[in-house]
Structures are given as C-alpha cells and as structure tokens.
Amino acid sequence: MKENYYSTEQLLMFYRKMVLIREFEERVKFLFLEGTMPGTIHQYQGQEACAVGVCSALKKGDIITTTHRPHGHCIAMGMDIKSMMAELFGKVTGCCRGKGGSMHMGDIEKGVVPGIAIVGGGIPIATGIGFGFKMKNMPNVAVCFMGDGATNEGTFHESLNMASVWNLPVIYVVENNLYGASTHVSLVMKVEKISERASAYRIPGITIDGNDVIKVYETAMEAVEKARSGGGPTLIELLTYRITGHSRRDPAAYQPPEEKKKALENEPIKKFTSFLLSRGVSKEIIESIREEVKIEIEEAVKYAMESEYPLPEDTLNDLFA
C-alpha cells in the first residue's frame, strides 16, 4: 500500500462501513437473545474487511451473490439498514417485504441478488450473470461471495471451469474463516491454500489477509479491472475469522481459546483503528463515527418494530409460475 495514496475521507469511509456492519450485527444478536426478533441468523462479526474491501471496488451495475451469512455484504453494497432490519423482523417494509428474512436478504437495485442461502448455490448464478454481461457486451462484473466449505461443492468446480473456458467477468471471493459450521477446514481439504484450486482452471488464485481492508480493496480492484477489461475470472481467498458462533445457538466451543484470542487481537476493526490513529486521525473522530452509527441503528430498530406485518393475502403476490 502506498502510504499517502488514500485520503482520510476514503479511509474513514472504509472504517464507517465496517463499524456499521459490526454494530448492526451486535444489535441484531441482542434482539435475538432477548427474544424480540423471530427466525434465525448467521452473523458476520470479524469478517467486515472482506465485504467492505471487495464491495468498495465495485461500480453501479455490478452484481454480487451472497450467502446464508449476508448482512455484511448487503451493508457494504449500500443497502438501507432500515429495510434490512425490517426484513429481519418480517415486516412489509423489509427489503424483501418480510418474506426473506436473514438468509434471503438482498436488493437487486443495489446489486445484491436476494434469496441464495444454499452452500455453493450462488456460484453458478454469479457465473451465469457474468455470462450474461459478456453476451450483452456490458462493462460490468459479477462477484460471488462464498465460505471455505462451498469450495468443496460440485458447483464450485463446474462454475470455475466454465468461467475459465468462456473468459467470464466473474470474481470468486472465498471468505476462509477456518470453519464450515463447526468443522475445521483442515479436516475437509488437503490443499494448504484454497486459492491453489484455481490452477486447475488456469485462472489466477490469490490468498491474502482478509482482515486488512486496504489489502482486500487493492486486490479486488485489480481483479475487477482485469475482469472488466476482458481478462477473465479470478479466485481470491481472504483469510479471516468468525468471532461469533455459526448461528445464534452456537457457542463456538470448538474454537480453541488461544486461536480465538489471537483472532480477536487481529480482528479488522481493531486493526484498522490502529492504522487510522497512526495516520493522525483523532480518537474523537473515531468515537464520533461509532456514536453516529449506533444512533442510525437504533433508528432502524425503531422503524422496523413500528412497521406493519404483511397481510395473509400478500403470500399470493410476487409469485412466479
């Protein structure tokens, strides 16, 4: 990274988005624990730099597919947190009118395809979107977010092969948080780096620190510009860590204490806060951003709780037959 390449404004934008994701997730976690919010959740704490770094490299018209852990991606793509919070409450003002909930969240106007919660399910869809962009000669790219476990699905290998053969504008982003639910990645694959799998399809495979938002952004920018100019797909592996359970009922007891302690020391917001302070950003500015974000989230909770539930007959709307 060039030390003076980024303006303070841009750096604070990265910081604000990461804090917005973290505080959104922490508030949602509390709402679930107290029994206020229905359904279930798969949360994103600890992986904020992945979403913010990648999505900040995209332009209007680019499209992402997300996973069963979508909140961070949605916020990084600029979705309205009021509509997201309302969706989690199952309200009609939600981004999917209360019909999707946590795992099926999205807004195509913001470039987020909703409704893909199956592990590996978004990979062929993102590949198809990239194929569509190429057929229409559109200057856009598709980004497919997935976890480490999804790279063991057949759709991963079929899609990468197809994207390679057809030279499609798709970026495959693996958020390797070391665990597929509670199973450590070392127990389900022999390769040391998931990015090594790209070599089978003769496309670039890159492994980087997924907790370094600047590094993620720069790597994503390079891959996106390559794809946008006709250079084909790239596989990016982001090494990160989930500092929360797999889902709301998971105490994450399978994560060794020393491993988790190290992860907390290296988590992206703490890491980036230290960087901002070293760049001369004051503690007061950092704290004011956190306070603004907390107010914004409380307004979203109030909006969601005061919104109406869908009517029974709304189940007959938005059907495809």
PyMOL commands that set and color helices and strands:
alter all, ss='L'
color gray80, all
select helices_A, chain A and resi 8-33+48-55+71-76+81-88+102-104+108-110+122-135+148-152+154-166+185-187+194-201+213-228+257-265+268-278+283-306+312-316
alter helices_A, ss='H'
color red, helices_A
select strands_A, chain A and resi 63-65+112-113+142-147+170-176+179-180+183-184+205-209+234-239
alter strands_A, ss='S'
color yellow, strands_A
deselect
rebuild
show_as cartoon
